[in-house]
Amino acid sequence: MLYGELASTNLTAKEAAKQGAVHCTAVLADSQNSGRGRLGRSFFSPPGRGIYLSAVLRIPTDETSLLRLTTAVCTAVCLAVERVCGLRADIKWVNDVYLRGRKVCGILCEGVLGTDQAISSVIAGIGINYTAGPDDFPPELREKAGALYMESRDSAQSIPFASREALAAALLREVLFQAEHLSDGAYLEEYKKRSLLPGRKIYFTDPQTGNIPASAIGIDDLGGLIVRLEDGTVKALHSGEVTVRFEFNEEKR
């Protein structure tokens, strides 16, 4: 299902799922005017600059496996980008894909409830900043956001782009493969290898006590982030928000 502009590919995919869309149904748009990320945040989705797609996945899912699916889709994005574009991307837990020290992709997996109020399908939403110029992002995003291909102010410079169509096709293939092998846990090793947080000082948000300092240790088998608190307590985060200040020598990767 291809569109010029949508409010949100996830919203359209949800409606399609409720109307009986089959497993693997994909919704793609050239732009979104109300693109969404986790925690209700907006996702900048200008025309001709990104890949905005959502896939309907009819796989066994509960609240716990939504986190695992999110990590699997992150892995799928990294693998597709590397295979098609030759670019090595990494992951900031839980759902952000980074390249050269900047966020280039966000992922939002959402369950769709059936008539019995159980999750009947899942929408895997992906928004990738494909190309961008130095001043294309809104001011509040310019220090944090990037794109697979950053254009130079020097118009004479040419960049050998992989096509958006080829990358979108590879994304769908990889997402479907990872989703259908979710129970294998095979994606986890790749996710762990690409995770940017282990070994770093972070803050995670607790709804009752605010930002809590911790050290990231690793990723558990459910896709949760294992952290050590300042008092030595070790716990796994399976929801919430994490902030970190990157000092990117990695920008040169």
C-alpha positions in Angstrom: 0.0 0.0 0.0 1.8 3.1 -1.3 0.8 6.7 -0.4 2.0 10.2 -1.1 1.3 11.6 2.3 -0.3 10.1 5.5 -0.8 11.3 9.0 1.1 8.2 10.1 1.9 4.9 8.5 1.3 3.1 11.8 -2.2 4.6 12.1 -3.1 3.5 8.6 -1.6 0.0 9.2 -3.6 -0.3 12.4 -6.8 0.4 10.6 -5.8 -2.1 7.9 -5.2 -4.7 10.5 -8.6 -4.1 12.1 -10.1 -4.5 8.7 -8.5 -7.9 8.3 -5.2 -7.1 6.5 -3.1 -10.2 6.2 0.3 -10.9 7.6 3.1 -9.0 5.8 0.8 -6.2 4.6 3.0 -3.1 4.3 2.1 0.6 4.3 4.6 3.1 2.9 4.3 6.9 2.5 6.5 9.5 0.9 5.8 11.8 3.9 3.9 11.9 7.2 2.3 15.0 8.7 1.8 13.4 12.2 4.6 10.8 12.4 5.0 9.4 15.9 7.7 7.8 18.0 7.7 6.3 21.4 6.1 8.2 24.3 4.0 10.2 21.9 6.9 12.1 20.4 6.6 13.5 16.9 8.8 12.1 14.1 10.0 14.6 11.5 8.9 13.1 8.1 9.5 15.4 5.2 8.6 14.4 1.6 11.3 12.7 -0.5 13.8 12.6 2.3 12.9 9.4 4.2 11.5 5.9 4.3 8.4 5.7 6.3 6.8 2.2 6.5 4.8 0.0 8.7 4.2 -3.7 8.5 1.2 -5.7 9.8 2.6 -8.8 11.6 0.3 -11.5 12.6 2.6 -13.4 15.0 2.0 -14.7 18.5 2.5 -11.6 20.7 2.0 -10.4 24.2 3.2 -7.3 26.1 6.5 -8.9 26.9 7.3 -9.9 23.4 6.6 -6.4 22.1 10.0 -5.4 23.6 11.6 -8.4 21.9 10.0 -7.5 18.6 11.3 -3.9 18.9 14.8 -5.1 19.4 14.4 -7.6 16.5 13.2 -4.8 14.2 16.2 -2.6 15.2 18.5 -5.5 14.2 16.6 -5.9 11.0 17.1 -2.2 10.1 20.8 -2.3 10.8 21.3 -5.5 8.7 19.3 -4.0 5.8 21.2 -0.7 5.9 24.5 -2.5 5.9 23.6 -4.9 3.1 22.1 -2.3 0.7 24.0 0.9 1.6 27.3 -0.5 3.0 26.9 1.5 6.2 27.5 0.2 9.7 24.7 1.4 12.0 24.4 0.9 15.8 21.6 0.9 18.3 20.7 3.0 21.3 18.4 1.0 23.5 15.7 0.5 22.9 14.5 1.6 19.5 16.9 4.2 18.0 19.4 3.5 15.2 22.5 5.6 15.1 25.0 6.4 12.4 28.1 8.6 12.8 26.9 9.6 16.3 23.4 10.8 15.2 20.0 9.2 15.2 18.9 8.2 11.7 16.0 5.9 12.5 13.3 5.4 15.0 11.1 2.3 15.5 7.6 2.0 17.0 6.0 -1.4 17.5 2.4 -1.3 18.6 -0.1 -4.1 19.4 -3.6 -4.1 17.8 -6.3 -5.4 20.1 -8.9 -7.9 18.8 -12.5 -8.2 19.8 -11.4 -10.3 22.8 -9.1 -7.5 23.9 -6.0 -9.7 23.3 -3.3 -8.5 20.9 -4.4 -9.9 17.5 -1.5 -8.4 15.4 1.4 -6.0 15.8 2.4 -3.0 13.7 6.1 -2.6 13.2 6.7 1.0 12.2 10.1 2.3 10.9 11.1 5.8 10.1 14.5 6.4 8.4 16.1 9.7 7.6 17.4 8.7 4.2 18.9 12.0 2.9 19.3 15.4 4.5 21.1 18.6 4.0 22.9 20.6 6.7 19.9 22.8 7.5 17.0 20.4 6.7 16.2 19.4 10.3 14.3 21.8 12.6 16.7 23.7 15.0 15.8 21.5 18.0 17.0 18.3 16.0 20.1 19.6 14.3 22.5 18.5 17.0 21.0 15.1 17.4 19.5 13.9 14.1 21.3 12.6 11.0 20.6 10.7 7.8 22.0 7.8 6.0 23.3 10.2 3.3 24.1 13.7 4.5 24.3 16.1 1.6 27.1 18.7 1.4 26.6 22.4 0.9 29.0 21.9 -2.0 26.5 21.0 -4.8 29.3 19.7 -6.9 29.8 16.8 -4.5 28.0 13.7 -5.6 27.0 10.9 -3.2 26.5 7.3 -4.5 23.0 6.7 -3.0 21.5 3.3 -2.8 17.9 3.7 -4.0 15.1 4.2 -1.4 13.2 1.4 -3.2 15.9 -1.1 -2.8 16.4 -0.2 0.9 12.6 -0.4 1.6 12.4 -3.8 0.0 15.4 -5.0 2.0 13.9 -3.6 5.2 10.6 -5.5 4.7 12.4 -8.8 3.9 14.6 -8.5 7.0 11.7 -7.4 9.3 9.6 -10.3 8.2 12.4 -12.8 8.6 13.3 -11.5 12.1 9.7 -11.4 13.2 9.0 -14.9 12.1 12.1 -16.2 13.9 11.4 -14.1 17.0 11.2 -17.1 19.3 14.7 -18.3 18.2 16.3 -15.2 19.8 18.9 -15.3 17.0 18.6 -11.5 16.5 19.8 -10.8 20.1 23.5 -11.5 19.4 23.5 -9.0 16.6 21.6 -6.5 18.7 24.1 -6.8 21.5 27.0 -6.3 19.2 25.5 -3.1 17.9 24.3 -1.7 21.3 25.9 1.6 22.1 25.0 1.7 25.8 26.9 -1.1 27.7 29.9 0.4 29.5 28.4 3.9 29.5 27.0 6.1 32.2 23.3 6.7 31.6 20.2 8.1 33.2 16.9 6.3 33.1 13.5 7.8 33.9 11.5 6.5 36.9 8.0 7.8 36.9 8.1 8.3 40.7 11.6 9.5 41.4 12.7 11.1 38.1 16.1 10.6 36.4 18.2 8.0 38.1 22.0 7.6 37.3 23.3 4.2 36.5 25.9 2.3 34.4 24.7 0.2 31.5 26.0 -3.4 31.7 24.4 -5.3 28.9 21.2 -6.6 27.2 19.2 -9.5 28.7 17.4 -12.3 26.7 14.2 -10.3 26.6 15.8 -7.3 25.1 15.9 -5.4 28.4 18.8 -3.1 29.4 20.8 -4.4 32.4 22.0 -1.5 34.6 23.9 -1.1 37.8 22.7 1.6 40.2 25.0 3.8 42.2 24.3 1.6 45.3 25.5 -1.5 43.4 22.0 -2.9 42.7 21.7 -4.6 39.4 18.3 -4.5 37.6 16.9 -4.9 34.1 14.9 -2.2 32.4 12.1 -3.4 30.1 10.4 -0.1 29.6 11.0 3.6 30.1 13.4 6.1 28.7 17.2 6.3 28.8 19.4 9.3 28.2 23.2 9.3 27.6 25.7 11.8 26.5 27.7 10.3 23.6 31.4 11.4 23.3 31.6 10.2 19.7 34.9 9.0 18.5 32.4 6.6 16.9 31.3 9.4 14.6 34.2 8.4 12.4 33.0 4.8 12.0 
